[in-house]
Every structure is written in structure tokens, then in C-alpha cells.
């Protein structure tokens, strides 16, 4: 799939972040930090990589995407709305009674393949999609976005073993490596570095990238599979809350309810970033 229209991926990502800010200024707040760290990744996927059609969300030949870090749903919703799966105006109802835009993604939202957010399960689900499309004789790829904190779950590594043993080379994982989880730095809580070597040790084809360079993210993901017979994982180095000076790189950005003042501050920062 090619980039839509003439807009840059960076300008689309900026607009997605502005939608996230608006949703996080609502009465329910939202997981801003992880949505901001993954905004460029989601933009690259939906506007340059994935073979999807918002007018045919259940096309059997579509690529599949799973947001394993389902708490970053506000970022996915903003991306799906910008891509045309549902009206952008619907984002204003996020978290309100009767809205289908809940705190974690559900199938009622066009473009959402499965409910996610029980951390550690997304890679297993993506393995299932990859295996099913193989049995169906289709060339579709299956993508999954993981948070780095959820790599502490043993189920992730069980799925990593299974993907290699099954030779699921149409499976592509992306790790949003922002280095922070709810309670602090991932390396303080459960060290994972050298992370790339860990994935290689499980038999995956591994690349690393600046996760805020949407063009580079897109180039790597579009080229997957990188090695025949091996699943691919892109470790995207990111910053939690990227683009908001008063929140970026802070665990406090994990979940926020923006005050009127901070809502204005955030929108102002995005205009000049």
C-alpha cells in the first residue's frame, strides 16, 4: 500500500496526537503517554504499510493488525478515524456512556480485529491470524504492536517460540520501546537489554529503528519478512509522551486527565513541534 494523498506521515501523526490530547482532556482521561510514543508507528502502518480498506474492513485478503498494548486505544482510535474507518467527530464521545470507543479496543469499532489489553496476549493472537491466513492460502501479513512493559509476561515468549517453530514469516511484531511502564523504568523493574539479542536468541529476524521517524518505520515494515521462514520484529526506540515537553519521558504521562490549562498547553506544543 502507498502513502495516501500528498500529506507527510509526520503531519498525519501530529494530527493523530492532537486527537489524543482532545480525548485525554475529556472526563475519563486516557493513556496519553503510550499513545504518543506509538503514534508514528501507527501512522506508518495505516498510511503506508497495511493492505486495508476502510470501506471493506472485513476483506478476507486484508492485513491484520492487533494493538497488544490495548490501553493505548486512544491512539488507535485517532488513527482509525483519520484513516476513514469512522467519522473523526465520533472521537469526541470517547469514554462516554453509550460510546463504542471504550478504554480498550473492542470489535464494535470498525478496524478492530479483536479486543485487546490483557497484556501479554497480543502476540499469541497474531500468531493465530498468521497461521489461519496460511491455511487459507492467502498472502496477508499479521502485525502486532507490543509495549515493552508487557514483555515481562511469559506468554509473550511462549508465542515467540511458537512463531519460530511454525515458520510464521508473514508475522511482524513491533515493540514500542519507550522504556517506561506504569510504575517506572522498565530496566529498573525487570531489565530486558540487550533486547534485540533476546529476540534473536528466540530465532526472530530483528531490526531496530527510531520509532519517531515514521518514514523509516514504514520502510522497515513494508519490507518484511526480512528473512524467509522467520518472523520479524522491529524494536522502535521511542519516548513516552513524545512531543509534550511537560510530560515526555515521564511515567506520569502513562494515564492523564488533562485540565483545561494543560489541554491548551499540549495543543500549543504540538503546533510548534
N, C-alpha and C positions, 0 to 999 in steps of 0.2 A: 504494500500500500504506500502511496506517496503522500507527502505533506499536503494538507488542504489549502486551497487558495494561495495567497502570497504572503500570509502572515508568518512571522518567525515563530519558532517554538517558544522562544523566550517571552514574546508578547502574549502568547496564549497562556503560558504558565503564570505570568503576572496577573492576568485576569482571573485565573483559577484561584490564585491566592487571595485576591480581593473578595471573591465569593466566600471563601473560607472565613475570612475576617468578619464578613457580614453575618454568617451563620453563628460564629462564636460570640457575637455581640447580642444574640438572642437570649431569651430567659433560661434556656437549657445549657448554654455554652457548648464547647466541643473540644475535641482533641486537636488543637491547633498545631502543636509542635511537630508531631509526626506527619500531619497533613502537609505542612510546609516543607519538611525535609524530603518528602516524596513527590512534590508537585511536578518537578521537572521530569521525573521518571514516568509518572502517569501521562504527562503531556507527550513525551516521546513515544510511549506505547500507543496511545489512542489517536495521535495525529500524524504518526509517521511509520508505525510498525505493524500494528494489529490488522489482520484482514477481517474487518467487521463492517456491518451496515446497520446504522440505527433504525432504518426503515424495515429491516428484516433481522431483528435481534435474535431470533431462533434459527437462523440459517444453519443447516446441518454442516456446511463447509466452513463456518466461521472459526477463527482462532478463539480460544478460551482464555479468559483472564480471571484470576482469583486474587482478591486482596486478603491475604492471610492475616495481616495486621489490621483486622477489621475495625478496630477502634478509630482508625484514620478515615472513617467513612465520609466525613465532610469533604475530604479531598477527592474521593472517588465520585461523590455526588456532583461536585462542581465540574469535574472532568466530563462526566456523562452528559450533564446538561449542556456544556459548551460543545460537545460532540454531536448533539442533536437527539439524544435518546428521550428527552422530555424537556418541556419549556424551562428556560432559566428562571422564570418568575416563580416556579414551584419551590426553588431553594429557600424562599422567604418563609416557607412553612416548616422548615426543618425542626424536628423535635416537638412540634405542636400536636395537640390531640387530633387524631384523625389523619395525620400525615403519614405517608408511606416512607418518608425519609427519616428512619429511626437512627438511634445511636450506633448501631451496627448494620451492615447491609443485609437486606432480605430480598427474596425473589420477586416481591411485588414491585420492585424498582426495575424498570427496563434496563437491560445490560448487566444486571447482577446475576451471575450464574448459580451461586449457592450462598446461603447465609454463612458468614464467617466472623471470626473474632474470638473464638475459643482458641487461644494461641497454641501454636504447635501443630495444628491440623491441616493447614492450607496446602503444604507440600504433598501430603498423602492424597488429598482430594485432587490436586493437579496431576499426580501420578495416575489416578483413576481416569481422568479425562484423556490423558495421553495414551493410555492403554486402550481405552474404548475407541478412540479415533483410529488407532492402528488396526484393531479388529474390524472396524467398519471400512477399512481400505481408503481412508481419507488422508490428505496431506496436511491437515490442520496442525497448528502448533498450540501448545498449552503453556501459558505464562503464569507465574505466581510471584507476588511481592511479599517478602518476609521482612519483619522487623528484626533488628539484631538482638534485642532482648529475648525474643521468643526462641532464639537458637539455643537457649538454655533448656528447652524442652527435649527430652529424649526421643519423642515421636518424630521430631524433625530428622534426626539422624537415622532412625529406622527407615523413614521414607527415602532418605538419601541413598541408603544401601539398596533398597528395593528398586529404585530408579536405575541404578547402575546394573544390577543383576538382570533387569529386564531390557536393558539396552534402549532406554527411552530417550533417544536423541532428538525427539520433537518436543521435549520438555525443557523449559527455560525458567530458571529461578533468578530473581533479583533480590539482593539483600540491601535494605535501606540502612546503611552502616553510619548512623548518626551518633553512636557512642553513648547514648543516654536511654534510660528507661525510667519508669515512674519514680523509683526510689534512689536514682543517682546514676553514676557512670557504670556502664556495663563491665568495663575492665576492673573496676573495684569490686563489683558484686560477684561476677563469675568470668574471669579472664578467658578470652577466646582467641587472642592473637598468638601466632600468625594465622589469621582466619583463612586466607587463601590456601595455605598449606593444608589446613584441616580438610577443606573441601577436596583438594587434590588427593589427599590420602584416602578419601572415600571413593575416588575414581571419577570425579567430575572434571569437565573441562572448565577452567576458571579464567576470568579476566577481571581487572579492576579498572575503575573509571571515576572521574569527578562527577558525582551524582547531580551536580547543579549545572553541568554542561549538557543540556538536552540534546544537542546535535550529536555529541559523542556517544551519549547513551543510546540514541536511536541507531547510530551506525553500528554499534556492537550488537544490539538486539536484532537488527534486521539481518545480520549475517549469520545468526545462529541457525542450525547447530554448527559449532566450530570444529568439532571432531566427530566423524561418523561413529555411531554406536555409543556415544557418550552424551549424557545430559549436560546442559550448560548452566553455569551460574555466574552472574555479573555482580560483583561486590561494588556497590555505589557508595563512595565516601561522601557523606552529607553532613549538614549542620541542622540540628533541631531548631525549629523556629526561624529558618534561614530567611533573611530579608527584613526582619524586625529587630532593630538594634536593642530594644528594651526587653526582648525575650530570647533572641537567638543564642544557642549554645547553653541554655539553662534548662534544668529538669523542670522548673516551674512552668515552662511552656507546654508541658505534657497535656494538661487539660485546663482550659481557661474560660471564664465568662467575662468578656471584655466590657468594661464600663464605657459610658458614653465618651469620656475623655480618651481612654485608651483605644477605643474604636477609631476615633478621629486620628490619633497618633499613628495607628497601624496603617490606615489608608494613606496618610500623608507620606509615610516611609516607603510604601510601595510605589508611589508616584515618582519618587526620585531614585529608587534602587534599580 
